[in-house]
């Protein structure tokens, strides 16, 4: 065989044998093909997480182990997956599903589903209650491109309220995130605007796709495609003045989900996009 052909084959084999590059993220496992669009994640314990998928997928929540293997799934009763984008929990163990994905800024049925603790459910279904809301600042459906600031893919629970972070889809891009608050009780509400954050002006990295708050309430994390935004000494009444640290994860995939595993460790998930993604990672805060 021609020496040049042999050399080429060896180079190809070596390239194939190299491990995938995950930047500063620690790879835990790959989700099954049936979970290719994970959009929200939460934990109750240190060995099981719960995830959802977004628009076009089933009305289920899924229990996974920390190698991304499917352990359990529950059908959510009285709920419809218009565009499920994030999960959060409260201190009593209730689970909240954010059905507020709004790519075109034209929805008038923004909803959060409140569920009991899924880890206590014995069957294959789980009940839900409905919290509906609107953004008082939005006047047109859809608004003009420069005012497309009412999509959302991120929220967390704190002190009897849900805090929703909007995703900027404005053109030209503003890099602006509105922070809204609504009660965590069943009902219909006009969300209260409590602050605004300006992360940066790069639309590929600065649109918020996930959020969480640590159990001690001191640290908030926001995530985008490849970047993490860390707010320490968090104060709700001063959110617009928040100082945040920008952390480049060195791994630019369609990262959609983040949650605290403990006060110093995050779980992060990305969606399948072409040949990349569909993975579960952890990241230890410095």
Secondary structure, DSSP 8 states (H G I E B T S, - for coil): --HHHHHHHHHHHHHHHS----TTSEEEEE--GGGS-EEEEEESSSS-EEEEE-TTS-SEEEEE-TTS-EEEEEEETT---S---EEEE-TT--EEEEE---TTS--S--EEEEE--GGG--SSEE--EEEEEEETT--SSS--GGG---EEEEEEEETTEEEEEEE---SS---EEEEEEEESSSEEEEEEEEEEEE--S-TTTSS--EEEE-TTSSEEEEE-SSEEEEEES--GGGGGG--EEEEE-S--S-EEEEEEEETTEEEEEE--BTTB--EEEEEE--
